[in-house]
Amino acid sequence: MSAAEKDHVYKILDLVGSSETSIEDAVKNAISRAAKTVRDIKWFEVVQTRGHVENGAVRHFQVTLRIGFTLEE
């Protein structure tokens, strides 16, 4: 196996996902949507979490995340 075959180069893409249900669902929504057009997603990192409050209640969860995917040769 050559060095090129075992060494990976990743591209990083920033995404924002949202959900009315949970932070976890916001992450899953962002990744599943990105997976429709981005191939070989390998990892994600949540870099910011926030939400929308209305009348004293949480209405939406929102996360900013970075996803890493391998570049094609």
N, CA, C and O of each residue as an XYZ file, in Angstrom:
292
protein
N       0.845     -1.175      0.000
C       0.000      0.000      0.000
C       0.892      1.240      0.000
O       1.788      1.360      0.836
N       0.656      2.141     -0.912
C       1.451      3.360     -0.987
C       0.965      4.373      0.033
O      -0.124      4.230      0.588
N       1.778      5.405      0.284
C       1.412      6.458      1.233
C       0.118      7.146      0.800
O      -0.705      7.512      1.639
N      -0.060      7.320     -0.512
C      -1.262      7.985     -1.016
C      -2.524      7.173     -0.732
O      -3.603      7.741     -0.563
N      -2.393      5.846     -0.678
C      -3.553      5.000     -0.430
C      -3.971      5.005      1.036
O      -5.150      4.810      1.332
N      -3.031      5.224      1.969
C      -3.394      5.174      3.374
C      -3.533      6.551      4.021
O      -4.158      6.666      5.075
N      -2.967      7.598      3.417
C      -3.082      8.948      3.951
C      -4.323      9.614      3.374
O      -4.590      9.525      2.176
N      -5.069     10.274      4.229
C      -6.301     10.926      3.787
C      -6.152     12.434      3.832
O      -5.474     12.980      4.703
N      -6.784     13.089      2.896
C      -6.888     14.538      2.897
C      -8.378     14.845      2.988
O      -9.186     14.308      2.230
N      -8.722     15.717      3.927
C     -10.121     16.043      4.160
C     -10.416     17.485      3.781
O      -9.563     18.362      3.916
N     -11.603     17.713      3.318
C     -12.130     19.060      3.125
C     -13.133     19.281      4.247
O     -13.845     18.358      4.643
N     -13.188     20.511      4.761
C     -14.100     20.839      5.852
C     -15.178     21.776      5.340
O     -14.900     22.732      4.615
N     -16.407     21.490      5.725
C     -17.558     22.277      5.309
C     -18.350     22.664      6.561
O     -18.634     21.813      7.405
N     -18.703     23.941      6.681
C     -19.517     24.399      7.807
C     -20.991     24.309      7.440
O     -21.389     24.679      6.336
N     -21.799     23.813      8.380
C     -23.239     23.664      8.185
C     -23.978     24.204      9.411
O     -23.414     24.277     10.503
N     -25.215     24.571      9.224
C     -26.094     24.915     10.341
C     -27.343     24.057     10.207
O     -28.022     24.087      9.181
N     -27.638     23.295     11.250
C     -28.835     22.459     11.262
C     -29.791     22.938     12.332
O     -29.376     23.528     13.329
N     -31.067     22.685     12.126
C     -32.053     23.103     13.130
C     -33.100     22.012     13.323
O     -33.292     21.137     12.478
N     -33.766     22.101     14.471
C     -34.817     21.144     14.795
C     -35.713     21.757     15.861
O     -35.245     22.510     16.714
N     -36.978     21.440     15.812
C     -37.900     21.846     16.877
C     -37.826     20.883     18.046
O     -38.348     21.177     19.122
N     -37.180     19.726     17.854
C     -37.184     18.652     18.833
C     -35.965     18.632     19.756
O     -36.114     18.615     20.978
N     -34.728     18.634     19.163
C     -33.537     18.473     19.994
C     -32.273     18.890     19.245
O     -32.274     19.060     18.025
N     -31.203     19.047     20.013
C     -29.895     19.328     19.434
C     -29.460     18.151     18.574
O     -28.940     18.336     17.474
N     -29.673     16.947     19.075
C     -29.294     15.739     18.329
C     -30.001     15.695     16.971
O     -29.377     15.380     15.958
N     -31.280     16.004     16.949
C     -32.005     16.019     15.675
C     -31.492     17.116     14.752
O     -31.476     16.933     13.535
N     -31.074     18.252     15.305
C     -30.510     19.325     14.486
C     -29.232     18.854     13.790
O     -29.014     19.155     12.616
N     -28.392     18.116     14.513
C     -27.167     17.556     13.931
C     -27.528     16.545     12.841
O     -26.983     16.592     11.738
N     -28.435     15.646     13.152
C     -28.837     14.615     12.181
C     -29.451     15.245     10.933
O     -29.194     14.778      9.823
N     -30.255     16.292     11.092
C     -30.858     16.962      9.940
C     -29.795     17.569      9.034
O     -29.875     17.446      7.812
N     -28.801     18.222      9.625
C     -27.737     18.840      8.831
C     -26.932     17.786      8.071
O     -26.651     17.949      6.884
N     -26.567     16.714      8.755
C     -25.742     15.681      8.120
C     -26.522     14.934      7.049
O     -25.982     14.661      5.976
N     -27.771     14.598      7.315
C     -28.533     13.848      6.303
C     -28.777     14.700      5.058
O     -28.783     14.179      3.942
N     -28.976     15.992      5.240
C     -29.168     16.880      4.084
C     -27.860     17.015      3.299
O     -27.865     16.962      2.069
N     -26.748     17.189      4.005
C     -25.453     17.311      3.329
C     -25.094     16.030      2.575
O     -24.502     16.088      1.497
N     -25.449     14.884      3.134
C     -25.112     13.597      2.520
C     -25.789     13.396      1.169
O     -25.384     12.524      0.401
N     -26.813     14.189      0.871
C     -27.457     14.086     -0.438
C     -26.567     14.602     -1.557
O     -26.719     14.184     -2.705
N     -25.637     15.505     -1.244
C     -24.780     16.081     -2.285
C     -23.287     15.960     -1.990
O     -22.470     16.187     -2.882
N     -22.913     15.609     -0.765
C     -21.497     15.479     -0.402
C     -21.203     14.008     -0.153
O     -21.855     13.368      0.672
N     -20.213     13.473     -0.872
C     -19.848     12.062     -0.704
C     -18.738     11.913      0.326
O     -17.974     12.847      0.572
N     -18.659     10.749      0.915
C     -17.568     10.348      1.809
C     -17.428     11.218      3.056
O     -16.313     11.543      3.466
N     -18.562     11.597      3.663
C     -18.505     12.320      4.939
C     -17.950     11.347      5.982
O     -18.433     10.223      6.117
N     -16.930     11.797      6.715
C     -16.256     10.913      7.669
C     -16.439     11.324      9.121
O     -16.413     10.463     10.000
N     -16.622     12.607      9.402
C     -16.727     13.045     10.793
C     -17.455     14.375     10.874
O     -17.636     15.067      9.872
N     -17.869     14.721     12.089
C     -18.453     16.039     12.327
C     -18.001     16.550     13.683
O     -17.613     15.777     14.559
N     -18.058     17.872     13.842
C     -17.712     18.533     15.091
C     -18.735     19.645     15.321
O     -18.912     20.509     14.463
N     -19.401     19.628     16.458
C     -20.330     20.703     16.796
C     -19.501     21.863     17.348
O     -18.770     21.703     18.326
N     -19.622     23.034     16.714
C     -18.815     24.180     17.133
C     -19.634     25.256     17.838
O     -19.070     26.124     18.504
N     -20.949     25.208     17.697
C     -21.793     26.188     18.367
C     -23.202     25.621     18.518
O     -23.711     24.940     17.627
N     -23.812     25.909     19.642
C     -25.189     25.497     19.890
C     -25.977     26.727     20.340
O     -25.519     27.491     21.189
N     -27.135     26.905     19.775
C     -27.998     28.016     20.182
C     -29.450     27.620     19.936
O     -29.735     26.566     19.369
N     -30.347     28.472     20.366
C     -31.758     28.171     20.178
C     -32.586     29.430     20.086
O     -32.113     30.546     20.298
N     -33.826     29.204     19.763
C     -34.798     30.287     19.623
C     -35.844     30.107     20.710
O     -36.422     29.030     20.857
N     -36.084     31.175     21.473
C     -37.061     31.128     22.560
C     -38.227     32.028     22.200
O     -38.054     33.153     21.730
N     -39.424     31.499     22.437
C     -40.638     32.251     22.150
C     -41.603     32.077     23.331
O     -41.927     30.950     23.707
N     -42.056     33.179     23.908
C     -42.979     33.137     25.049
C     -42.469     32.253     26.182
O     -43.237     31.516     26.800
N     -41.162     32.334     26.449
C     -40.574     31.587     27.549
C     -40.345     30.113     27.292
O     -39.998     29.373     28.213
N     -40.533     29.668     26.051
C     -40.340     28.249     25.721
C     -39.378     28.113     24.545
O     -39.348     28.953     23.645
N     -38.595     27.038     24.572
C     -37.680     26.762     23.462
C     -38.499     26.354     22.248
O     -39.307     25.427     22.318
N     -38.288     27.049     21.138
C     -39.017     26.747     19.896
C     -38.156     25.985     18.895
O     -38.652     25.096     18.202
N     -36.877     26.325     18.814
C     -35.966     25.665     17.870
C     -34.589     25.508     18.508
O     -34.132     26.364     19.265
N     -33.950     24.406     18.186
C     -32.547     24.191     18.510
C     -31.768     24.399     17.218
O     -32.219     24.001     16.144
N     -30.609     25.016     17.324
C     -29.793     25.256     16.137
C     -28.341     24.954     16.480
O     -27.844     25.374     17.525
N     -27.666     24.229     15.602
C     -26.253     23.897     15.800
C     -25.453     24.281     14.565
O     -25.904     24.125     13.430
N     -24.269     24.781     14.817
C     -23.302     24.984     13.741
C     -22.307     23.849     13.862
O     -21.758     23.612     14.938
N     -22.072     23.149     12.773
C     -21.130     22.046     12.814
C     -20.235     22.063     11.598
O     -20.566     22.624     10.554
N     -19.098     21.432     11.767
C     -18.167     21.222     10.666
C     -18.208     19.746     10.330
O     -18.184     18.889     11.213
N     -18.269     19.466      9.049
C     -18.155     18.078      8.617
C     -16.865     17.937      7.822
O     -16.441     18.865      7.133
N     -16.257     16.783      7.926
C     -15.058     16.481      7.160
C     -15.365     15.356      6.195
O     -15.999     14.361      6.548
N     -14.902     15.535      4.975
C     -15.087     14.457      3.994
C     -13.812     14.311      3.188
O     -13.064     15.270      2.997
N     -13.577     13.083      2.714
C     -12.350     12.815      1.978
C     -12.476     13.321      0.555
O     -13.534     13.234     -0.067
N     -11.369     13.854      0.055
C     -11.328     14.318     -1.321
C     -11.106     13.147     -2.255
O     -10.364     12.215     -1.944
N     -11.757     13.206     -3.398
C     -11.570     12.156     -4.395
C     -10.256     12.381     -5.120
O      -9.784     13.510     -5.253
N      -9.683     11.298     -5.579
C      -8.415     11.387     -6.302
C      -8.656     11.790     -7.738
O      -7.706     11.918     -8.511
